[in-house]
């Protein structure tokens, strides 16, 4: 930690513990970010750590602020352990990392670290106004979306072979599955697999030159090179690629000169055991391309990505709902999975409508509201009137352990911390909510509740329940959170 951060430690009057000033917290977070940055791709680092801040360090708990709710699950899953380990090198007493969403952090350099000031771009330059980067060798690649990974791709019978092939290629690019040809209709997950494979290769081989492009962009590059008589330079640049990922190759049809250049580029990379990954909307033999290109495509691994079956659709919805941080009744997810069958993109679109309903109108989605959304989008779910109602399948009575676990997941704190002695405010609220739900719906006595929560006095539990009851009348955010938990636990 910098000396300025150390010098700004101050003690509150009558308090035995040290508290950081805002400036010291910012300095400490900058030092942590300096250790995180080399471990990630630049696109991932900028995407997921932009507008973040260190909000506090209390009793061994590092409180990290995030600017958007969608950041929460991603940080908890991918960066929490790394952040804690690095923080411990500066503050050895750090025992856990908790996250707090604070939308006021967005574009607020007074509170958060301006990443571009402290971590200027070096080798790769983002082209202004485009979702592209220029590599050191002069190659242009579309930016790989850091949210696409092989690990978070939901696998089912419709895509199992394609996923396994991508996993193998990510571990051994240029190996036995070269080229890798994926085909399938629109919105089925081909782009997720392509970019996820590229991200995985870069994670394993950070110095590799990975180019992800579309057939349209490749064609435009060929046309521009012809116009400026720079074909030789273009060919040389592409020969430097370690992994070439090209999307929608079916659009090479009727572009003879582009097909010729792609053929020679493909051959050069293949002979040097460089990995080529291709996608199209149909298998190679059905493409209207030159026979020599089709022959090259069929030389490698061919895998289809077809429409997901019901179980896979339900799994995708469940994972996406968790990613968005919204607890939807299982019957609602089942209803969407049953009636939206064509592709994953459409599936996610309906789910996003449900999320918007929750966030903007503060209403938990129901089967009826989802059916209404589908009708507005001209996707008639064809359900009987009685099925559109609010009747839900009967659920078994939740236990208090399930209340603790659901509250733990929702507020991103551990059960152990909730029932423990810590009085950090990020843990205090979830603890009180769990007490409130246990008392209201499970009739757990104040005395028994006190025993569960580290032998607290029953009056402490009583006060906590009353405090939540009062807050629900004037705190809309807390009301939404408690209603979401009640829905998940089947209390309402």
C-alpha positions in Angstrom: 0.0 0.0 0.0 1.2 3.5 -0.8 2.5 5.7 2.0 -0.3 8.1 1.5 -2.8 5.4 2.1 -1.0 4.4 5.3 -0.7 7.9 6.5 -4.5 8.5 6.2 -5.4 5.8 8.7 -7.2 7.4 11.5 -8.9 6.2 14.7 -12.4 7.2 15.7 -12.7 8.6 19.2 -13.3 5.9 21.7 -12.8 3.2 19.0 -10.1 0.5 19.2 -10.2 -0.3 15.5 -8.7 1.7 12.6 -10.9 3.1 9.9 -9.7 4.2 6.4 -10.5 7.7 5.0 -12.0 7.8 1.5 -8.6 8.8 0.1 -6.8 5.9 1.8 -9.5 3.4 0.6 -9.0 4.7 -3.0 -5.2 4.3 -2.7 -5.6 0.8 -1.4 -8.0 -0.2 -4.1 -5.6 1.1 -6.7 -2.8 -1.0 -5.3 -5.1 -4.1 -5.4 -6.1 -3.3 -9.0 -2.4 -3.0 -10.0 -2.0 -6.7 -9.0 -5.2 -7.8 -10.6 -4.6 -6.2 -14.0 -1.7 -8.4 -15.2 -3.7 -11.5 -14.4 -6.6 -10.7 -16.8 -7.2 -9.8 -20.4 -7.4 -6.1 -20.8 -11.0 -6.3 -22.1 -12.0 -8.3 -19.1 -10.2 -6.0 -16.7 -11.7 -2.8 -18.1 -15.2 -4.3 -18.4 -15.6 -5.7 -14.9 -13.5 -3.3 -12.8 -14.5 0.0 -14.4 -16.2 2.3 -11.9 -15.6 -0.1 -9.0 -14.4 1.2 -5.6 -13.4 0.1 -2.2 -16.2 1.3 0.2 -14.8 0.1 3.5 -12.5 -2.2 5.5 -14.1 -3.2 8.8 -13.3 -6.1 11.1 -11.5 -8.0 8.4 -14.2 -7.5 5.8 -13.3 -5.8 2.6 -16.3 -4.0 1.1 -16.1 -3.6 -2.7 -18.5 -1.4 -4.5 -19.9 -2.4 -7.9 -21.7 0.0 -10.3 -24.3 -2.4 -11.7 -26.3 -5.4 -10.4 -25.1 -7.5 -13.3 -21.5 -7.3 -11.9 -22.4 -9.0 -8.7 -22.5 -12.7 -9.6 -19.6 -12.4 -12.0 -17.3 -10.9 -9.4 -18.4 -13.4 -6.8 -17.7 -16.3 -9.1 -14.6 -15.2 -10.9 -12.8 -12.5 -8.9 -13.7 -12.8 -5.2 -11.0 -15.2 -4.2 -8.3 -13.5 -6.2 -9.3 -10.1 -4.8 -9.1 -11.4 -1.2 -5.7 -13.0 -1.7 -4.2 -9.9 -3.2 -5.8 -7.7 -0.5 -4.3 -9.9 2.2 -0.8 -9.0 0.9 -1.6 -5.3 1.9 -3.9 -5.9 4.8 -3.2 -9.4 6.4 -6.2 -9.2 8.6 -8.6 -9.3 5.6 -10.8 -12.5 6.1 -13.5 -12.0 3.5 -14.7 -9.8 0.6 -18.3 -8.7 0.3 -19.8 -6.7 -2.5 -22.3 -3.8 -2.5 -24.0 -2.5 -5.6 -23.9 1.3 -5.7 -25.1 2.8 -9.0 -23.8 6.2 -7.9 -20.3 4.9 -8.7 -20.9 5.0 -12.4 -18.7 7.7 -14.1 -17.8 9.1 -10.8 -14.0 9.6 -10.7 -14.2 11.2 -7.3 -15.2 7.9 -5.7 -13.8 5.2 -8.1 -10.5 4.7 -9.8 -10.3 5.9 -13.4 -8.8 2.8 -15.0 -7.7 4.5 -18.3 -5.7 7.0 -16.3 -3.7 4.4 -14.3 -3.8 1.6 -16.9 -3.3 3.1 -20.3 -3.7 0.9 -23.4 -0.4 -0.3 -24.8 -0.3 -3.0 -27.5 -3.9 -3.2 -28.3 -5.8 -0.1 -29.4 -9.6 0.1 -29.5 -10.7 1.7 -32.7 -12.9 4.8 -32.0 -16.6 4.2 -32.5 -16.2 0.4 -33.2 -16.3 -2.7 -31.1 -12.8 -3.6 -32.4 -9.2 -3.6 -31.4 -6.1 -3.2 -33.4 -3.5 -5.8 -32.5 0.3 -5.1 -32.4 0.8 -6.7 -35.8 -1.7 -4.3 -37.4 -4.5 -6.9 -37.5 -8.0 -5.8 -36.6 -10.2 -8.1 -34.4 -13.6 -7.7 -33.0 -13.5 -7.5 -29.2 -14.3 -10.8 -27.5 -17.1 -10.4 -25.0 -15.7 -11.3 -21.6 -19.1 -12.6 -20.5 -18.9 -15.4 -23.0 -16.9 -18.4 -21.7 -17.0 -22.1 -22.2 -17.6 -22.6 -18.5 -20.9 -20.6 -18.4 -22.2 -22.2 -21.6 -25.2 -24.3 -20.7 -24.7 -27.8 -22.1 -27.5 -30.1 -23.3 -28.1 -32.8 -25.9 -28.4 -30.2 -28.6 -24.9 -28.8 -28.2 -22.9 -31.3 -26.2 -20.6 -32.3 -29.1 -19.9 -28.7 -30.1 -19.1 -27.7 -26.5 -16.7 -30.7 -26.1 -14.9 -29.8 -29.3 -14.5 -26.1 -28.2 -13.2 -27.2 -24.9 -10.6 -29.5 -26.5 -9.5 -26.7 -28.9 -9.2 -24.2 -26.1 -6.8 -26.6 -24.3 -4.9 -27.6 -27.5 -5.3 -25.1 -30.3 -4.0 -26.4 -33.6 -4.4 -30.0 -32.5 -6.6 -32.8 -33.8 -9.8 -30.6 -34.1 -8.4 -28.2 -36.7 -10.3 -26.7 -38.4 -13.3 -26.7 -36.1 -16.5 -26.0 -38.0 -19.7 -25.2 -36.0 -23.0 -24.9 -37.7 -26.6 -24.2 -36.7 -29.4 -21.6 -36.9 -29.6 -18.1 -35.6 -29.6 -17.5 -31.8 -28.5 -21.0 -30.8 -25.2 -20.2 -29.1 -22.6 -20.4 -31.9 -21.3 -16.9 -31.1 -21.1 -17.8 -27.4 -19.0 -20.8 -28.2 -16.7 -19.0 -30.7 -15.9 -16.1 -28.4 -15.8 -18.4 -25.3 -13.2 -20.5 -27.0 -11.2 -17.4 -28.0 -11.3 -16.2 -24.4 -10.2 -19.5 -23.0 -7.3 -19.7 -25.5 -6.2 -16.2 -24.4 -6.5 -17.2 -20.8 -4.2 -20.2 -21.3 -1.9 -18.3 -23.8 -2.0 -14.6 -23.0 0.5 -13.7 -25.7 -1.3 -15.5 -28.5 -2.6 -13.5 -31.5 -6.3 -14.3 -31.6 -8.4 -12.7 -34.4 -12.2 -12.9 -34.2 -13.9 -11.5 -37.3 -17.0 -11.9 -39.5 -17.0 -12.9 -43.2 -18.4 -9.4 -44.0 -15.4 -7.7 -42.2 -12.9 -10.0 -43.9 -14.5 -9.3 -47.3 -14.2 -5.5 -46.6 -10.5 -5.9 -45.7 -9.9 -7.8 -49.0 -11.7 -5.1 -51.0 -9.8 -2.3 -49.3 -6.5 -4.0 -49.8 -7.3 -4.5 -53.5 -8.3 -0.8 -53.9 -5.0 0.4 -52.3 -2.8 -2.3 -53.8 -1.9 -3.7 -50.4 -2.9 -7.4 -50.8 0.6 -8.6 -50.0 0.6 -6.7 -46.6 -2.8 -8.1 -45.8 -1.6 -11.7 -46.5 1.5 -11.2 -44.4 -0.6 -9.9 -41.4 -2.9 -12.9 -41.5 0.0 -15.3 -41.6 1.0 -14.0 -38.1 -2.3 -15.1 -36.6 -2.2 -17.9 -34.0 -6.0 -18.4 -33.9 -8.4 -17.3 -36.6 -12.1 -17.3 -35.7 -14.4 -16.4 -38.5 -18.2 -16.1 -38.1 -21.0 -16.7 -40.7 -18.7 -18.1 -43.5 -21.8 -18.8 -45.6 -21.6 -15.2 -46.7 -18.6 -16.0 -48.8 -20.9 -17.3 -51.4 -20.6 -15.4 -54.8 -17.4 -13.6 -53.6 -14.8 -15.4 -55.7 -11.8 -13.1 -54.9 -12.5 -13.2 -51.1 -12.9 -17.0 -51.3 -9.5 -17.2 -53.0 -7.8 -15.1 -50.4 -9.5 -17.0 -47.6 -8.4 -20.3 -49.1 -4.8 -19.3 -49.2 -4.9 -17.8 -45.7 -6.6 -21.0 -44.4 -3.9 -23.2 -46.0 -1.0 -21.1 -44.6 -2.4 -21.3 -41.1 -3.3 -24.9 -41.3 0.1 -25.9 -42.5 1.7 -24.1 -39.6 -0.7 -25.9 -37.2 -2.4 -22.6 -36.3 -6.0 -23.0 -35.2 -8.9 -22.0 -37.5 -12.5 -21.9 -36.1 -15.4 -21.4 -38.4 -19.2 -21.0 -38.1 -22.0 -21.1 -40.6 -25.7 -21.6 -40.7 -25.5 -25.0 -42.4 -23.0 -27.9 -42.8 -20.1 -27.5 -45.3 -21.6 -29.6 -48.0 -24.6 -27.4 -48.2 -22.6 -24.1 -48.6 -22.5 -22.5 -52.0 -18.7 -22.2 -52.0 -15.8 -23.5 -54.0 -15.3 -27.3 -53.7 -11.7 -26.8 -52.5 -12.9 -24.7 -49.6 -15.6 -27.2 -48.6 -13.0 -29.9 -48.8 -10.8 -28.0 -46.3 -13.7 -27.5 -43.9 -14.6 -31.2 -44.0 -11.0 -32.1 -43.1 -11.5 -31.2 -39.5 -14.1 -31.5 -36.8 -17.7 -30.6 -37.7 -20.3 -30.1 -34.9 -23.9 -28.8 -35.0 -25.6 -26.6 -32.5 -29.3 -27.2 -32.8 -32.4 -25.9 -30.9 -32.2 -26.7 -27.2 -34.6 -29.2 -25.8 -36.8 -28.3 -22.8 -34.4 -29.3 -20.1 -31.6 -27.2 -21.6 -33.9 -24.2 -22.1 -34.9 -24.4 -18.5 -31.3 -24.7 -17.3 -30.4 -21.6 -19.5 -33.2 -19.6 -17.9 -32.3 -20.6 -14.4 -28.7 -19.6 -14.9 -29.5 -16.3 -16.6 -32.0 -15.4 -13.8 -29.3 -16.0 -11.2 -26.9 -13.9 -13.3 -29.4 -11.0 -13.3 -29.9 -11.4 -9.6 -33.7 -12.0 -9.7 -35.5 -15.0 -8.0 -38.3 -16.1 -10.3 -40.8 -18.8 -9.3 -39.8 -22.1 -10.9 -43.3 -22.4 -12.5 -42.6 -19.1 -14.4 -39.3 -20.4 -15.7 -40.9 -23.6 -16.7 -43.7 -21.7 -18.5 -41.1 -19.7 -20.6 -39.1 -22.9 -21.4 -42.2 -24.7 -22.5 -43.5 -22.0 -24.9 -40.3 -20.4 -26.3 -38.7 -23.2 -28.2 -36.9 -21.8 -31.3 -33.6 -20.3 -30.1 -31.7 -19.1 -27.0 -31.8 -15.5 -28.1 -35.6 -15.4 -28.0 -35.5 -17.2 -24.7 -33.2 -14.6 -23.2 -35.4 -11.8 -24.7 -38.5 -13.0 -22.8 -36.5 -13.3 -19.6 -35.2 -9.7 -20.0 -38.8 -8.5 -20.3 -39.5 -10.3 -17.0 -36.4 -8.7 -15.4 -37.6 -5.3 -16.6 -41.0 -5.9 -15.2 -39.4 -6.6 -11.8 -36.9 -3.7 -11.8 -39.0 -0.9 -13.4 -42.5 -1.7 -12.1 -41.5 -3.5 -8.9 -43.7 -6.5 -9.8 -42.7 -10.1 -9.5 -43.3 -11.8 -12.9 -46.1 -14.4 -12.9 -47.3 -16.9 -15.5 -50.0 -14.4 -16.5 -47.7 -11.4 -16.9 -45.2 -13.5 -19.0 -48.1 -14.7 -21.2 -49.1 -11.1 -21.7 -45.5 -10.2 -22.7 -45.5 -13.1 -25.2 -48.7 -11.9 -26.8 -47.4 -8.4 -27.2 -44.4 -9.8 -29.0 -46.7 -11.9 -31.2 -45.7 -15.1 -29.6 -49.0 -16.5 -28.5 -48.4 -19.1 -25.8 -51.6 -20.9 -26.5 -52.6 -21.6 -22.9 -55.9 -22.3 -21.4 -57.4 -19.3 -19.5 -57.4 -21.1 -16.2 -53.6 -21.8 -16.6 -52.8 -18.2 -17.0 -53.9 -17.4 -13.5 -51.9 -17.0 -10.4 -52.3 -20.6 -9.2 -48.9 -22.1 -8.6 -48.0 -25.7 -7.8 -48.0 -26.4 -4.1 -44.6 -26.3 -2.4 -43.2 -28.0 0.6 -42.8 -25.8 3.7 -39.3 -24.2 3.7 -37.1 -24.7 6.7 -35.2 -22.0 8.6 -32.0 -23.4 7.2 -33.4 -22.7 3.7 -34.3 -19.2 4.8 -30.7 -18.7 5.9 -29.3 -20.1 2.6 -31.6 -18.1 0.4 -30.9 -14.9 2.3 -27.2 -15.7 2.1 -27.3 -16.0 -1.7 -29.4 -12.9 -2.2 -27.2 -10.6 -0.2 -23.9 -12.2 -1.1 -22.8 -13.0 2.5 -22.1 -16.3 4.1 -24.5 -18.1 6.5 -21.7 -18.3 9.0 -21.3 -14.5 9.0 -25.0 -14.0 9.4 -25.3 -16.2 12.4 -21.9 -15.0 13.8 -20.9 -12.0 15.9 -19.9 -9.5 13.2 -21.7 -6.2 13.2 -20.6 -4.9 9.8 -23.6 -3.2 8.2 -23.4 -5.4 5.1 -24.1 -8.4 7.3 -26.5 -6.7 9.7 -29.3 -6.2 7.3 -29.3 -9.8 5.9 -29.3 -11.1 9.5 -32.3 -9.0 10.4 -34.2 -10.1 7.2 -33.6 -13.8 8.0 -34.9 -13.2 11.5 -37.9 -11.4 10.2 -38.8 -14.2 7.7 -38.2 -16.9 10.2 -40.5 -15.3 12.7 -43.2 -14.3 10.3 -43.6 -17.5 8.3 -42.0 -20.3 10.3 -43.1 -19.1 13.8 -39.6 -19.6 15.2 -39.7 -18.2 18.7 -37.5 -15.2 19.6 -35.6 -17.4 22.2 -34.9 -20.1 19.7 -33.9 -17.6 17.1 -31.4 -16.0 19.5 -29.8 -19.4 20.1 -29.3 -19.9 16.4 -27.7 -16.5 16.0 -24.8 -17.1 18.4 -26.9 -17.1 21.6 -28.2 -13.5 21.2 -30.8 -12.3 23.7 -34.4 -12.7 22.6 -35.0 -9.0 22.8 -32.3 -8.4 20.2 -34.2 -10.7 17.8 -37.4 -9.0 18.6 -35.9 -5.5 17.9 -34.5 -6.8 14.6 -37.9 -8.1 13.4 -39.6 -4.9 14.4 -37.0 -2.8 12.6 -37.5 -4.7 9.4 -41.3 -4.5 9.7 -41.0 -0.7 10.0 -38.5 -0.3 7.2 -40.8 -2.2 4.8 -43.3 0.7 4.9 -40.8 3.3 3.6 -38.0 1.5 1.9 -39.1 0.3 -1.6 -35.7 -1.4 -2.3 -35.9 -3.5 0.9 -39.5 -4.3 0.1 -38.5 -5.7 -3.3 -35.7 -7.7 -1.7 -37.9 -9.2 0.9 -40.7 -10.0 -1.6 -38.2 -11.7 -3.9 -37.0 -13.9 -1.0 -40.6 -14.7 0.0 -41.3 -15.7 -3.6 -38.2 -17.9 -3.8 -39.0 -19.6 -0.5 -42.6 -20.2 -1.5 -44.1 -18.1 1.3 -46.3 -16.1 -1.0 
